[in-house]
Amino acid sequence: MTEHHEDRPVTVMVVDDHPMWRDAVARDLSEAGFDVVATAGDGPQAVRRAKAAEPDVLVLDLNLPGLPGVEVCKEVVAAHPQLRVLVLSASGEHADVLEAVKSGATGYLLKSASTGELLDAVRRTAAGDPVFTPGLAGLVLGEYRRLAGEPAPTAADQPVAPQLTERETEVLRLVAKGLSYKQVAERLVISHRTVQNHVQNTLGKLQLHNRVELVRYAIERGLDDA
């Protein structure tokens, strides 16, 4: 069955420096109904093609010639904040995972994942859900908890905190607890699209760029424990 994103197939770009692996991933995605709009085999090429194709999801390897994957991630997310990045890497090193997330990646999947797990991860990434190989999600959340415990920089002229509506705060609290948009929708008895709209409005008000930054914001304010 074809995957849809806003009444059209989810568009995907695959970046990996191994041609056979890259082609296999692209083929699996195409056969599952995703629209593979571009591929790339090195960092600079990935940045150029991602900016031109503007896919919904960028499936990105970290170990790339010319420009590291984390730098590719930073550049394309800065140029197109709505683009979601799913890292697909052979490395499960904690430093690589955290660096990828800090660079703007929505999710991180190991190459040992099955084809079914990859397809599900791309679908969920397109919907804005953070997707991690089991064990890595706790690592990322733990790191943000640690960062939240550090003293915040002070400024005499800090702007007044933006006002969120009661529903936006409610959605933010559940997102910070690790619930997917679908789970938030079920918990609050609202539609998936309504949850997405609340998240986008909150991102705009808080001047944040992605869900990862949003979760950190919520944790820093203790909303995940509320």
Protein Blocks (a to p, Z undefined) as FASTA:
>chain_A
ZZdeehiacddddddfbfklmmmmmmmmmmnopacfbdcfbfklmmmmmmmnopabdcdd
fbdghiafklmmmmmmmmmmmbccddddfbfcfklmmmmmmnopabdcdfkbcfklmmmm
mmmmmnopacddehjlmmmmmmmmmmmmpccdddfklccdddddfklmmmmmmmmnopaf
klmmmmnopafklmmmmmmmmmmmnopabfklmmmmmmmnopmmZZ
